[in-house]
Amino acid sequence: MSNARTERDADERAPEVGELTPPDRTLMGPGPSDVHPRVLKAMSTPLVGHLDPSFVEIMDEVQELLRYTFRTDNRWTIPVSGTGSASMEAAIGNLVEPGDTMLVPTNGYFGGRMKSMAERAGGEVVEVSAPWGDPLDPVDVERAFDAHQPDVFGFVHAETSTGVLQPNVPELTDIAHDHDAFVIADCVTSLGGVEMRVDEWDVDVAYSGPQKCLSCPPGASPLTLNDRAMDKVLDREERPRSWYLDLSLLEGYWGDDRSYHHTAPITNVYALREALRLVAEEGIESRWARHRSVAGDLKAGLQNLGLEMNAPDEYWLPSLNAVQVPDGVDDGAVIDGLLDEYDLEIASGLGDLEGDIWRIGCMGYSARPKNVEYVLAALEDALAAQGHEA
Amino acid sequence: MSNARTERDADERAPEVGELTPPDRTLMGPGPSDVHPRVLKAMSTPLVGHLDPSFVEIMDEVQELLRYTFRTDNRWTIPVSGTGSASMEAAIGNLVEPGDTMLVPTNGYFGGRMKSMAERAGGEVVEVSAPWGDPLDPVDVERAFDAHQPDVFGFVHAETSTGVLQPNVPELTDIAHDHDAFVIADCVTSLGGVEMRVDEWDVDVAYSGPQKCLSCPPGASPLTLNDRAMDKVLDREERPRSWYLDLSLLEGYWGDDRSYHHTAPITNVYALREALRLVAEEGIESRWARHRSVAGDLKAGLQNLGLEMNAPDEYWLPSLNAVQVPDGVDDGAVIDGLLDEYDLEIASGLGDLEGDIWRIGCMGYSARPKNVEYVLAALEDALAAQGHEA
């Protein structure tokens, strides 16, 4: 067989895949949220190298903007090169050393993920219990500390699976610090949308994802550690079990050296920069207020449709509205109908709440009156089609 | 202090960061390479959800296109949600179990990274030696197998740090399989630019990055495993040490279930799809031929400037041209001059070759006559400024 023939044959086998034409969705699920046009435009910016002096400047700016958004002065504030679970594993996999004990919550999906990550890091895991749909009670946390003396305590500030906001954060961090433990806060669904003050509330480590209240495509995920936490990381006896997420190596790239570790996802960093600029322009506290206000209208509208919120008002999470599926209504049929007929994404429940709730996000650029009106109108139609009357 | 006052104060502290205006570089370094305008356009496409039926279709298409590009029918062919080092660690961290022995090369920067990842996975590491700038000799590989009986053998198909192409791949995989070992090939700088035939050459696991010969922004990185390798992964006694990169969990998302694991970097998957469509349109073998031909012109032009290639012709790597820095020329001054005066990126040597070579990429959309003519003209000027005459 001649070379020319081989080439032709191989080329003939090339898959025929058409132009990229995804549907034009309105994203009101648990993330990703609608991305601001300015951020999409940043994504199409031609690349510079990941060690280019101009990129080093961009890295500095992103770090500064992240600090503002986290409300922290932490030096170790970086985007991790992966999606939210990568920043989560960077936090847990570096802070938890073999032999350490980590206390994790049971009141939602993401406490279970914390457990799995801590175990893989070589840690022991103990739990503080609360039902899915409730926040942690500081009394239970204190009791768990007294019983187990954990080294690290993880909690979920905004539980995406249940739509519950954890109140009393400073109370939780006080308990942990009174017991000489470190606190890791999962801020995936709160950063940039719901009040979180890393320094004032004395959170040692916090991580997030960009595709929630920051309305940025996923791929570079916020992480911040205070000096005390970073000292523990840098003093580890055994290297972290992931090379990719080893913060002592990432320190070389994001710290003063700017030495090569891995190729950063340049475009995702561009996008995060633009998304964070939008946060700074709006002002972080105004942004929190907008989420409360717009999601408040959503909540009122849902209640007007005769629906009940899953979380009591005091734990209501503006960025993720968990609403109960009424008796006799097929939750999946409503979700599919909204997607097919309205190009509108909302989500079902996860884990313990599967089938019981819908999850309606109200995050970042999706937290707009336009989106809220649309989701309420579409949901009213879809419920009526199922025989449910407001 | 009133709430209004607090808000204003916080907002006043917001960092002032201007519009994103990076310089317009021509990227002829070791990656990222210039990104095709169609791929940049794909990056600015509005997002759908990561579990949207339309995204599941896109995932299928990307997998099919990746199989074509890797020349494989492997079912387990996916983009890993991170940059090339993430797909590298996904390969090593899943295949290497505690107690396994991995054989790694010493002839470049990335063998050292393999070693670190294998050790963190709980493996023992043994080495097969060759100087930086040489490929592995099959005789040495055979000898290392006889001496150490490793379970896993990793080699670098295209060494980005030295500009050396590893020939005799089928010979290496035969040796490994005769010793019942698995083969992992680092194809970061070869996939889509230099001949690599995963199935025909009997490579068990191969990984790559998107920002080299695929000319796609980094963030979602190709990985393929054959059934035999995936069986080892799924039969592990101990879970892999990274949750984020656990292939048994990723199987749930990219396999038949399409169940939630983590939020995929949707936009990066869009971009990869477009970059791979360009591969399919050109035809993989034509693309390899283009890289040989355009990089051949680059090599000839460099030699016309009186420069010597670092690798002998038989190991020459078209996608990464390592060229010796002439005596009396300051390598860093040339690099900085090209960047400052020509908006042109080339790179210095790494590790053992630091200061001795320049690395000039010729990858994907950067492998064009236009780019080659530009880099040759600019380099001629820069060398003349240093007193070097062709």
Chai-1 contact restraints between the chains, C-beta under 6 A:
chainA,res_idxA,chainB,res_idxB,connection_type,confidence,min_distance_angstrom,max_distance_angstrom,comment,restraint_id
A,E7,B,E285,contact,1.0,0.0,6.0,A-B,restraint_1
A,A10,B,I284,contact,1.0,0.0,6.0,A-B,restraint_2
A,A10,B,E285,contact,1.0,0.0,6.0,A-B,restraint_3
A,D11,B,G283,contact,1.0,0.0,6.0,A-B,restraint_4
A,A14,B,Y68,contact,1.0,0.0,6.0,A-B,restraint_5
A,A14,B,A280,contact,1.0,0.0,6.0,A-B,restraint_6
A,P15,B,E64,contact,1.0,0.0,6.0,A-B,restraint_7
A,P15,B,L65,contact,1.0,0.0,6.0,A-B,restraint_8
A,P15,B,Y68,contact,1.0,0.0,6.0,A-B,restraint_9
A,P15,B,A280,contact,1.0,0.0,6.0,A-B,restraint_10
A,V17,B,E61,contact,1.0,0.0,6.0,A-B,restraint_11
A,V17,B,R277,contact,1.0,0.0,6.0,A-B,restraint_12
A,L20,B,A42,contact,1.0,0.0,6.0,A-B,restraint_13
A,L20,B,Y270,contact,1.0,0.0,6.0,A-B,restraint_14
A,P22,B,V48,contact,1.0,0.0,6.0,A-B,restraint_15
A,P22,B,S54,contact,1.0,0.0,6.0,A-B,restraint_16
A,P23,B,S54,contact,1.0,0.0,6.0,A-B,restraint_17
A,R25,B,V48,contact,1.0,0.0,6.0,A-B,restraint_18
A,G29,B,G49,contact,1.0,0.0,6.0,A-B,restraint_19
A,P32,B,L47,contact,1.0,0.0,6.0,A-B,restraint_20
A,V35,B,L47,contact,1.0,0.0,6.0,A-B,restraint_21
A,L40,B,S44,contact,1.0,0.0,6.0,A-B,restraint_22
A,A42,B,L20,contact,1.0,0.0,6.0,A-B,restraint_23
A,M43,B,M43,contact,1.0,0.0,6.0,A-B,restraint_24
A,M43,B,S44,contact,1.0,0.0,6.0,A-B,restraint_25
A,S44,B,L40,contact,1.0,0.0,6.0,A-B,restraint_26
A,S44,B,M43,contact,1.0,0.0,6.0,A-B,restraint_27
A,S44,B,S44,contact,1.0,0.0,6.0,A-B,restraint_28
A,L47,B,P32,contact,1.0,0.0,6.0,A-B,restraint_29
A,L47,B,V35,contact,1.0,0.0,6.0,A-B,restraint_30
A,L47,B,P217,contact,1.0,0.0,6.0,A-B,restraint_31
A,V48,B,P22,contact,1.0,0.0,6.0,A-B,restraint_32
A,V48,B,R25,contact,1.0,0.0,6.0,A-B,restraint_33
A,G49,B,G29,contact,1.0,0.0,6.0,A-B,restraint_34
A,G49,B,E345,contact,1.0,0.0,6.0,A-B,restraint_35
A,S54,B,P22,contact,1.0,0.0,6.0,A-B,restraint_36
A,S54,B,P23,contact,1.0,0.0,6.0,A-B,restraint_37
A,E61,B,V17,contact,1.0,0.0,6.0,A-B,restraint_38
A,E64,B,P15,contact,1.0,0.0,6.0,A-B,restraint_39
A,L65,B,P15,contact,1.0,0.0,6.0,A-B,restraint_40
A,Y68,B,A14,contact,1.0,0.0,6.0,A-B,restraint_41
A,Y68,B,P15,contact,1.0,0.0,6.0,A-B,restraint_42
A,S81,B,G82,contact,1.0,0.0,6.0,A-B,restraint_43
A,S81,B,T83,contact,1.0,0.0,6.0,A-B,restraint_44
A,G82,B,S81,contact,1.0,0.0,6.0,A-B,restraint_45
A,G82,B,G82,contact,1.0,0.0,6.0,A-B,restraint_46
A,T83,B,S81,contact,1.0,0.0,6.0,A-B,restraint_47
A,T83,B,H262,contact,1.0,0.0,6.0,A-B,restraint_48
A,T83,B,T263,contact,1.0,0.0,6.0,A-B,restraint_49
A,T83,B,P265,contact,1.0,0.0,6.0,A-B,restraint_50
A,S85,B,Y244,contact,1.0,0.0,6.0,A-B,restraint_51
A,S85,B,H262,contact,1.0,0.0,6.0,A-B,restraint_52
A,A86,B,Y244,contact,1.0,0.0,6.0,A-B,restraint_53
A,E89,B,W243,contact,1.0,0.0,6.0,A-B,restraint_54
A,E89,B,Y244,contact,1.0,0.0,6.0,A-B,restraint_55
A,S116,B,W243,contact,1.0,0.0,6.0,A-B,restraint_56
A,M117,B,W243,contact,1.0,0.0,6.0,A-B,restraint_57
A,R120,B,R241,contact,1.0,0.0,6.0,A-B,restraint_58
A,R120,B,W243,contact,1.0,0.0,6.0,A-B,restraint_59
A,P217,B,L47,contact,1.0,0.0,6.0,A-B,restraint_60
A,P217,B,T267,contact,1.0,0.0,6.0,A-B,restraint_61
A,P218,B,T263,contact,1.0,0.0,6.0,A-B,restraint_62
A,P218,B,P265,contact,1.0,0.0,6.0,A-B,restraint_63
A,G219,B,G219,contact,1.0,0.0,6.0,A-B,restraint_64
A,G219,B,P265,contact,1.0,0.0,6.0,A-B,restraint_65
A,G219,B,N268,contact,1.0,0.0,6.0,A-B,restraint_66
A,R241,B,R120,contact,1.0,0.0,6.0,A-B,restraint_67
A,R241,B,R241,contact,1.0,0.0,6.0,A-B,restraint_68
A,S242,B,S242,contact,1.0,0.0,6.0,A-B,restraint_69
A,W243,B,E89,contact,1.0,0.0,6.0,A-B,restraint_70
A,W243,B,S116,contact,1.0,0.0,6.0,A-B,restraint_71
A,W243,B,M117,contact,1.0,0.0,6.0,A-B,restraint_72
A,W243,B,R120,contact,1.0,0.0,6.0,A-B,restraint_73
A,Y244,B,S85,contact,1.0,0.0,6.0,A-B,restraint_74
A,Y244,B,A86,contact,1.0,0.0,6.0,A-B,restraint_75
A,Y244,B,E89,contact,1.0,0.0,6.0,A-B,restraint_76
A,H262,B,T83,contact,1.0,0.0,6.0,A-B,restraint_77
A,H262,B,S85,contact,1.0,0.0,6.0,A-B,restraint_78
A,T263,B,T83,contact,1.0,0.0,6.0,A-B,restraint_79
A,T263,B,P218,contact,1.0,0.0,6.0,A-B,restraint_80
A,P265,B,T83,contact,1.0,0.0,6.0,A-B,restraint_81
A,P265,B,P218,contact,1.0,0.0,6.0,A-B,restraint_82
A,P265,B,G219,contact,1.0,0.0,6.0,A-B,restraint_83
A,T267,B,P217,contact,1.0,0.0,6.0,A-B,restraint_84
A,N268,B,G219,contact,1.0,0.0,6.0,A-B,restraint_85
A,Y270,B,L20,contact,1.0,0.0,6.0,A-B,restraint_86
A,R277,B,V17,contact,1.0,0.0,6.0,A-B,restraint_87
A,A280,B,A14,contact,1.0,0.0,6.0,A-B,restraint_88
A,A280,B,P15,contact,1.0,0.0,6.0,A-B,restraint_89
A,G283,B,D11,contact,1.0,0.0,6.0,A-B,restraint_90
A,I284,B,A10,contact,1.0,0.0,6.0,A-B,restraint_91
A,E285,B,E7,contact,1.0,0.0,6.0,A-B,restraint_92
A,E285,B,A10,contact,1.0,0.0,6.0,A-B,restraint_93
A,E345,B,G49,contact,1.0,0.0,6.0,A-B,restraint_94
